Amino acid sequence: MNIAEKIRTKLKEDLSMQGLVKLALLLVIVLLFQATAGIWTGLFNKIFSILKPFIAGFVIAYVLRRFFSRLEEHGISRRISIPVVYLIIILLLIWLLSSLVPMVLSKASALIESMINSINWVREQISMQSSSSIPSWVLAIINSGVETLSDFRSLIPGLTGSIPDVVNAAVGAITTTIISIVVSIFMSLEWDMVRAFVVKTSLRISPRCYKTVFAIDEEIGEYLKSMLTLMMIRFVEYSLLYFLVGHPDWLILGLLTAISIFIPYIGPIAVNTIGILTALTLSMTQILILLAAIAILSQVDEYMIAPLVHARRTHISPLWTLFSIFAGGNLLGVWGIVLAIPVFLALRTVYRIWSGSEEEEGGAKEDTK
């Protein structure tokens, strides 16, 4: 009877006039946000497009800050190292646009041709192994794939000739890049001031906010170092693998595999699929060696190399990784996919510190810089 009375009393409290008013107000706010979603989305996109070069400039300066600090420790002034490093970066970008892009386009044409040959080879193998005719739905899928790749291949030669038009149409992107580099240079030159401002502001809010900011800095710094190390390892591994197997596009596939680690699980699987599909025109022995090597390397990278490179604190479960990529892609597109994992690490650090679980695990290291 006492339990029933408690339940009745709790229901009366929750369903009081004050509680109903709060619930109604909450529903009204949700409905208003839903009704004005188009306005908020447009406003958010506009604000993000304005802030994008400044965010990109800050990210570049943040990534390079430790490198400049090391040079300063060896007696090289920032006034010298920063202009030299950024000049090298700009020259590399110009070289990539003027040399690497046309080469990739020409290689892409050969890559697609190899994929078409592979699909045709699959069709021939099916017809040879099957005593009856190939089902119509299988033929429809194969023919559709060949037609799609052929149409895409026909566009590639025109892309090289239309590069000047593309560049002229991308003035906004070029302007954003220039502004980002300029902002990054100024932030790199005045990084101590930026850092002092962050320290002062976070301490003004609360000591825990200060601890959170520098815990995020430590975690993302570890993540970036790990990713750069893994990129180099993957590039060497897969470039060498495809080269030894005799794949004609070994360099492109090695580079794509290295870049694909920024989209965990999905990126490497997609690149491996392309690599296997374009290798079907090789001999059966080469194909089997490639399949076995990819299977072994995938397990070695996932369960041996990655845990050794990643710090324990930057490890993320596969479920949270996929959720972060999906959410980031839906919110910010390509930018969201690239920034999904660093943002997740930052949010996880905030939760750990402000929920008190950081102390339970031993506490985060206090920044003493």
N, C-alpha and C positions, 0 to 999 in steps of 0.2 A: 504493500500500500504506500509505503514511503517513497518507493521508486516511482510509482505512478504519479504521486503528488509532485515529485521533483520534475518529472517530464512535463507535467501540466504547467508548472510554474515557469519552466524554461521556455516553453512555447509561448506563454503569455508575454514574457519579457521580449522574446525575439519578434513577436508579432504585435508589439505595442505600436501606437501611433507614431512615435519617434522613429522606430525601426523601419516602419513602412515608408515614412517620408524619406529617409536616407536611401532606401532601396529604389524608390521612385526617382529620386534625383540622380542616382547612379545610372539607372536605365535611360533617363533623359540625356545624360552626358554621352553614353554609349551611342544612342540613336543620333545625336547631333554629330558626333565624329563620323558615324557611318554615312549620314546624309551629306556631309561636307568632305568626304574622302577625296574627291577629285581636286578640291581646292587645296587641301593639305598636302596631297601628293605633288601637285604642281609647284606649290610653295617650297616643299622640301627639295625637289629636284632643282629648282632655281637657286636656292641657297647652297646646295651641294656643288652645283656647277661653278658658282662664284668662289667657294672655298677650296675647290679641288686643287688649283695650283699651289695654294698655301699649305694644304695638307700634304701634297706630294713633296713640296720643298722641305717641309719639316721631317717627313719620313726619310728622305735622302740624307739630310743633315744628321738625323738620328743614327742612321746606319753607319755613316762615315765618322762619327764623332770619336770613337775609340781609336780609329786609325790615325786621325790627326793628333790625338793626345799622345799616342806612341811616338809619332814623329817629333812632337814638341819635347818629349822626354829625352830624345836623342839630339836636341839642340837645333832642330829645324823649326823656324818660326811659322806660325799659322799664316802670316802674311805672304810667305813664300810657298808653303806646301799646298794651301787651299787653291790658289790660282793654277798651280802646276797640275794638281790632281784633276781639277774640273776641266782644264784644257785637254788633258788626256781623255777624259770621259767624253767630251764633246767630239774630239777627233775620232774616237771609237764609234760613236753613234753615226757620224758622217760616213765612216768606212762601212758600217753595217748597212746603211741605207743605199750606198752607192755600189757596193760589191756583193755583199752577202744576200740581199733580197733578190736581185736578178738571178743569182746562182741557185737560190732555193726555189724560185719559180721554175727555172729550167729543170731542176731535179724533180720538182713536184710533177711536172709533165711526165717524166720517165717513171715516177712512182705510180701514177695513175695508170699508165700503160701496163705496168707490171701487175697491178690489181685486176685490170681487165683480162689480161692473159691468164691470171690465176683463176678467175671465175669461169672463163672458157675451159680451162683445164679440168675444173671440177665437173662441168657439164659433160665433158668427154669421158671422164672416169665413171660418172654415173651411168652414162649410156653403154659403156663397155661392160660394166659389172652387172647391169640389169638385163635380164632376159627379155623383159617386156619393154615397151616404150616408156619414156620418161613421163610422169604425170604432168598434166597441163599446168597445175598450180606451181610445180617446181620450175618448169620452163618459164612461166610468167615472172617468177621472182628473179631468176637468173637474167632473163632478158631485160627486166626493169633495172637491175643493177648495172648491167653493161651500158644501157642507154644513159642512165644518170651519170656514170663516170665518163662516158664519151662526151656528153654535153658539157660537163665540167672541164674536161681536158681541152675542149675547143675554146674555152674562155681564157685559158692560161696564156697562150701566145699574145692575145690582145692586151693582157694585163701589163706585160712588159712595155708595150708601145704606149700604153695610156698612163704610165707612171707620172709624166708631167701634169696631166689633167687631174690625177688623183692628188698630187701634191698641192696643186692650186685649190682643189676643193677642200683640202685639209688644213687651211690656214688657221682655223680655230684651234685645231690640235697642236699645230706648231707653235702658235702663240702661247697656249697653255704650257707647253714644254719649256719654252724660253722663260716664261714667268716663274715656273717651278724651279728651274736651275738658278735664276737670279735670287729668288727667295732662299733657296738652299745655301747659296754662297754667303748671303748676309747672315743667315742663322748659324752657319759654320764659323764665320768670323766672330760672331757675338754669342757663341754657345755658352760661355761661362755666365753671361748676362741672362740668357734664356733659362739656364739651369737655376740661377739664383732667384729668378722670378718665380719659377715653379716651386722651389723650396720655401720661399717666403709666403706664397699664396697658400700652399698646402698646410704649412704650420699655422697660418692665421685661421684656417678652417678648424683644424684639430690635429693633435699629434698622430692619431690613427690614420688620418688622411695622408699625412706625410709618409707614414710607414707604407701605406697602400701604394702610393705613387712610385716609390723606389723599389717596392717588391715587384710591381708590374714591370718596371724598367729592367730589373734583374732577370725576370722570367723571359721576357721577350728577347732580351739580349742573348740569353742562352739558346732560345729557339732559332734566332737568325744564324748564329754560329753553327748550330747543328745542321740547318738546312743547306748552308753553303758547303759544308763538308760532305753532306750526302749527295749534293748535286755533282761535285767533282768525282765522288766514288761511282755514282751511277753512270756518268758520262764515260769514264774509263771502262767500266765493266761492260756496258752494252755496246759501245763502239767497238771494243775488242772482240766481243762475242759475234756481232754481225759481220765484222771484217773476216774473222777466222772461218766462219761458216761460208763466206763467199757472197754475202748479200751485197748487191750493187749500191744500195742506199744506206750503207752502214753509218756514215757520218750524220745524215739527217736523223736517222732513228736513234742514234746515241744522244744527239742534242735534244731531241724531243723527249726522250726518256728522262734526261736530267731535269728539263724544265717541268715535266709532268708531275714531279713530286710536290709542287705547290698546290696540286689538286689531289690530295691523298686518295688512294685506292682507285678512284675513277680514272684519273689521268694515266697512271702506269698500265692499267688494264686496257685502256683504249689504244695506247701506243703499242703494247705487245700484240694486240689483235691485228693492228695494221702490219706489224713486222712479220707475223706468221702468215697473214694472207698474201703479202707480197713475196713471200719465200716459197710459195707453192709451185713456182716454175722451176725451182732447183731440184736436184736429185732427191730421191726418197731418203737416202742416208743423211744428206744435209738437213732435210726437214726434221727428221727424227732427232738429230743432234741438237737442232735449234729448240725444238719443243722441250727436250729434256733439260737443256741448259737454262731456258727461261723458267721452267718449273723449279729447278734447284736454286737459281739466283733469286727468284721471288721469295722463297722461304728463307734463304740466307740473309737477304736484305731486311726482311720483315722481322725475323726473330733473333738475329745475331748482330748484324751491323747497326740497324736502327736503334736498338736498346743500348748498344755501346756508345753510340754517338749522342743520342738524346740523353739529357739529364733526367733523373727520375721525376723531377717536378714538372717537366714539360711534356710528359707522356699523356696522351689523350686516348680514350677508348674509341674503338671504331664507330660505335653508335653516335657518340657526341661529335666525332669528326664529320660523319655524313650529315648529321643534323645541322652543324655549323655551315657546311658548304651549301646545303639546300637553302637555309635561311638567308645566308649572305647573297647567294645568287638571285633569289627572289627580291631582295631589298635593293641591292646596288649593282646587279649584273656582274660583269667581269671583275670590277673592283671589289665587290662583295665576296666573290669566290677567293680572290687572292688574300684579302684581309680577314677572311673568316676565322682561321686558326689563331692569329695573333689577338683578335678581338675576344675570342673565346677564352684564351689564356688570361687576358686582362680581366674579364668578367669573373672567371673562376678565382683569380687572386683576390678580387674585391670581396667575393662571397666568403672565401676562407678567412680573411682577416676580420671582416665586419661581423661574421657569425661566431667568431671565436675558435673555429676549427684549426686555425693556424697555430694557436697556442697548444692545442691538443696534440698536434703533430710534431711539436718541438719548437715552433715559432719560426718566423722568417728571419733571415739575416738582416740586421739593422744596417742601413747604408751609412757608411762612415767617410764617404768621399768629401 
